[in-house]
Amino acid sequence: MQAFSSFYRKEGKKLGFVPTMGALHKGHLELVKQAVRENDVVVCSIFVNPIQFNNPRDLAKYPRAFESDVALLKEVGCEVIFYPTVDEMYPEPVKKVYEFGKLDKVMEGMFRQGHFNGVAVVVKKLFDIVMPHRAYFGEKDYQQLAIIKALVIMENLDVDIVPCATVREVDGLAMSSRNVRLVPEQRRRASLIYETLLKARNMYPVSSVGNIKKEVVNSIDKEPFMELEYFEISDTVTLEPITDKKPDKAVVACIAVYMGDVRLIDNMILNF
């Protein structure tokens, strides 16, 4: 992989990179399409990263569909698939620990300890291997995107991080590899996550942060198929939860919901 990238970089070609864990859907493919438009060569990695899972059952159940992933990537113009094994990525035990301040302590960080360190470790390794000029990440994983931006600064990495808008189903549900694990009735009800974020956005200009959070909790609690893990309204840069509205700053609503043993996340900017 490094030899391939080195060759094209010496030729003056721009390399775009889309890191994934496979089980690709339209959201992933939109990242690849944008990378194809903006670069000479596009690499997509498929690697289910074990060290970012704090729940072994979630790791075991994570969908894997390599053959269909390959077919989809060919259709959208991806030239290279990097598909390493766990032993190749982690020949030695991982000892690296990153310090991201409060960025990795809130929301996802509160419920998935060690998750973002695992993300940072694998992304740094992938960047070192693929050596891209640009790397593409979906805004659906808003906190992850913030962590990766911080990682690039911290490690002084020569790669541009390109955020890409969340791709949604017709009913608003954010596309995710986990959606395939929803049973039909769960899938029908899952659009409530998006509807709840829309309600929060509509309420933000006229309601207090406390009232918005109460309304969201009540909406999810009424749905028997859902269990709310968290809902926060946070500063878009620091990700610190706010208690009072900030008219001069952008804020983002972030939510995590369980439907059975399937965990779904989403977010929405509430102003600006």
N, C-alpha and C positions, 0 to 999 in steps of 0.2 A: 504494500500500500504506500509506504513512504517513497519507494523507488518510483512508482507511478506518479505520485504527486510532485516529486522533485523534477521529473522529466518535464511535466507540463508547466510547472512554474518557471523552469529555465527557458521554455519556449515562449514565455510571456503570457501564458493562458491564465485566466481567472478561474479559480476553483470554488464552487459552491458546495456546501455540505448540509445535509439534513440528517441529524442523528435521531433514530427511532428505536423502539423496542418491538417493532414488527406489528403483526395483526393490523395491517394498514387499512385506513379508511379514507374517505374523501378529504378530510382535514389534512392528513399527512400529504396526500397527493397535491393539494393546493400549495403546500410548502415547496414540494419538488418542482411544480410548474413555475412558481415564482423564481426559484433558484435557476431553472433552465433559461428563463427569460433574461436573467441578470448575469449569467456566467458562461464561460466557454465549456466547462466540464462540470458535471454534477456527480457527487458521491452521496450515497445514502447508506448509513450503517444500520444494521439490525442486530441488536444485542439486548437481551433481557438481563438487566444489570442486577445481580442478586444483592449487592450491598446497599441498595436504596430501598429495599423492602424490609420493614420492621415486623411484618406479619408473614411468617413462612407459608401460611395457607394461601395468602394473596399471591405470593410468588408462584406456588405450585399451580394455581388456577389461572395464572395470566395466560391469555390466549396466544397460541403460536401457530402461524400459518405461512411458513416460509415459501412454499411453492406458489401460492396465490399472490404473496407479496412480490415475488420476482416478476410475475406476469403483469401486475399493476404498474410496477416501476418501469418496465419496458415500454408500456403504453404511453407513459408521460415523459419519456425522453431521458430517464436517468441512465448514465453511462456505466456507472460502477456501483456495485453493492459490496460493502465491507461487512463480513459476517463472521466475526471472531468467536472462539469458544471462551468459556469462563477461564480456563487454564491459561489461554493466551493473554487475556487481559489482566489476569491476576496470578502470575506465577509465584508470587510471594504474598504472605498476609498483608493486608492493607493497614498501614500505621498512620498515614497522613490524616491530620485533623485540621480543618479550616476553621477560622474564627470570623464569622460574618456579623458580629455584633447582634443587634436585635432582629436583623432581617430573617434569620432562620429560627427565631425563638417563638414567633407569633403564628397563629393560624395552623398551617400544616405542621410547622415545627413543634407545636404543643402536643400534637396527637401522633406524630410520626418521628419520634426521636431518632436521630442519626440519618434520616432520609436525605436531607440536603447535603450532608457531607458525602454520602454515597453518590449523589448526583454530581457534585463538584469534582470528586475524584475521577469518575468515569468520563465526564466531559473534558477535563484537562487531558486525560490519556488519549481520548479520541482526537482532540485538536492536535496533540503532538504527533499522532500517527498520520492523520489525514492531511494536516497542514493546509487548511482551507483559507481563502481570502475572506469569505463570508460564510456565516452559519445561520440557519433559519430555525426559529422556534415559534410555536404557537402561543398566542396571548391567553388561551384558555388556562394554561398553567402559569398564572400571573406571577405568583411568588417564585416559582422556579426561574422564570425569565429574569426577575430582579436578582436572584442569586447568581445566575450565569453572567449577567452584566458586571456584578461586583467581582466575580472570579477573574474576568478578563482584565479588570483594572488591577486587582491584587497581584496577579501573576504577570502583568505587563505583556499580555498575549497580543500578537499581531493578527487579530481577526475581528472583522466587523460583525456584530450581532444584529440580525435583522428580525424584528418582531413581525408576526403575521396574524391578521385578524382571526378570531375564532370562527370556525365553520360550523353551521348549525343544520340540524334536520329541519324539515318543513314546519314542524310544531315547535321549533325553538331549542330543542334539546341539543346541547353542545356535543359534537361528534367525539367519540372516545372509543378506544379499543375495548373498554369494559362494557359498552352498551350491548354487545352481543350476548352477554351473560344474563341480561334481564329476561325474565319470563314475559310472555305477551301482556299480562295484566299490569306488571310493573312498568313495562315499556309504555303502555298507554297513559299511565299516571305520571311518568317521569318528566313530562313537559311542565309540571307544576314548578320545577326548579327555575326554569326560565321565566315563567309567569310571575313568580315571587320576586325575582330580580327586577323585572319591569315595574312591578308595584312599588318596590323600594325606590326606583329612579323617579317615578311619578310623585312619590310622597316627599322626596328630599327637599324640594323648594319650599314646602309648606309645613312640614312636620319636624319634630325634634328627632335627633339620632335615637334617643331612647324609645320613642313611640314607633319608629320604623322597625327597630329590632324586635319590639314586642309583637308587632303585626306579622313579621316574618316567622317568628317562633310559633305564633298561633296558627298561621296558615299551614305550616309543615306538621304541627302536632295533630291537626284535624285529618291528615292523610294517613290512613292505617298502614300503607305500604312504605312509609318513609320514617326515618329517624334522623333528626338534625344533629350533626356533630358540632358544627359551629356556623355562625354567621357574624361577620365583622364588617364594619365600614372603616376603611383605613386610608391613610395618606398614600398616594400612588407611588411616592419615592421611598419613604422610610418604612412603609407598611405598618406603622404604628397605628393601632385602633384609635379612633377619635371618639370623644364624648360630646363635643359640640360641633356644629356645622362650621365649615371653613369656606366662606364665599370666595376667597381669593386663591384657593388651592383645589386642585383636582383630587377627588376621593374615589375609591373603588370599593364596591361591595363584593365580598368573597364568601362563598358558601360551600360547605361539604355536607353531603347527605348520604346515608346508607339506605339502600333498598335491598332488604335481605342482607346477604353478605357482599353485595356490590356497592362499592364506594364511588360516588360521583362528585365532581367538583365543577364549579363554574364561577364566573365573575362578571361584573359590569361596571363601567365608569358611570357615576351618578350625576356628574356635572361636567361642564366644558365640552 
